[in-house]
Amino acid sequence: MTTTAVKSPVKVKHRSTRVNPLAHGLVWLYALLLVIPIYFLLVSAFKDNSAIFNAPFALPTAVDFGNFVEAWTRVNMGAGLVNSVLVTVVAELLTLALAIPASYAIARSRGRIGGLVEKFFAAGFLIPGFAALVPTVLLAIAMGLFHTREFLYLFFPASALPLSVILLTQFMRSVPPELEESAMMDGASRLRILWSIYVPIVVPGIATVAILNFLSFWNEFLFALILAGPDPDTRTVQVALPNLVSQTDTQYGVLLAGALITMIPVYIVYIVLNRRLEDALLQGAVKS
């Protein structure tokens, strides 16, 4: 008589899906800390000084766009927005046009050359911004581009290339080399491989670099003030905004309305590229 061994069922351990109350509370606290300043900015942009000081977090009694009109006309904010858009878009395109092929070359280079070039770009992080201020001004004067937008077109990409190349190189290395080898066997050129294979795959990385550069270019104040100058025809919107501050009678509602105007393009760009940025973060999490 034979006996059949009965295997005991395998116990599968399930990872607990309960949310840590402390972590959950800290997340909501952090979100609240972010929302409060934005809420204060929104409601204060429709108030006068007395309403802001007496009831800073109360809703405005009426929706009046007078503060926005005054901020727009007093410092010629329209011209500042045009200058900021031109400088940001041109510098963004030029940065990507230089960083994408450079990162591709570094990612696919063999031997120590690629590593040395990558370290050369990484050395750009070691140069403080203030240390480059005086040489940059002297260079702008020597080129005859001091107090012009054109020099910002060249300076912003030069300052953004180290970070852009380092980030994009990591995304380029994630592309399987077999795709490139297969395309080369079919007779595709290097430029064709870069444009048709690498660029579509690393779009999330390009979007990440584009957002970071946009924030840097749009919010730049010191170099924009010194290199482009305070003239209304050349100054950016960030340089025009502090002119709403008066030494005797500052209308804080007008100032906050002007600040809100300068923030609108940032949120528009983030909404457009938000999905790509999330994809890049998810890809990085999966690889790690």
Secondary structure, 3 states (H helix, E strand, C coil): CCCCCCCCCCCCCCCCCCCCHHHHHHHHHHHHHHHHHHHHHHHHCCCCHHHHHHCCCCCCCCCCCHHHHHHHHHCCHHHHHHHHHHHHHHHHHHHHHHHHHHHHHHHCCCCCHHHHHHHHHHHHHHCCCHHHHHHHHHHHHHCCCCCCHHHHHHHHHHHHHHHHHHHHHHHHHCCCHHHHHHHHHCCCCHHHHHHHHHHHHCHHHHHHHHHHHHHHHHHCCHHHHHHHCCCCCCCCHHHHHHHHCCCCCCCHHHHHHHHHHHHHHHHHHHHHHHHHHHHHHHHHHHHC
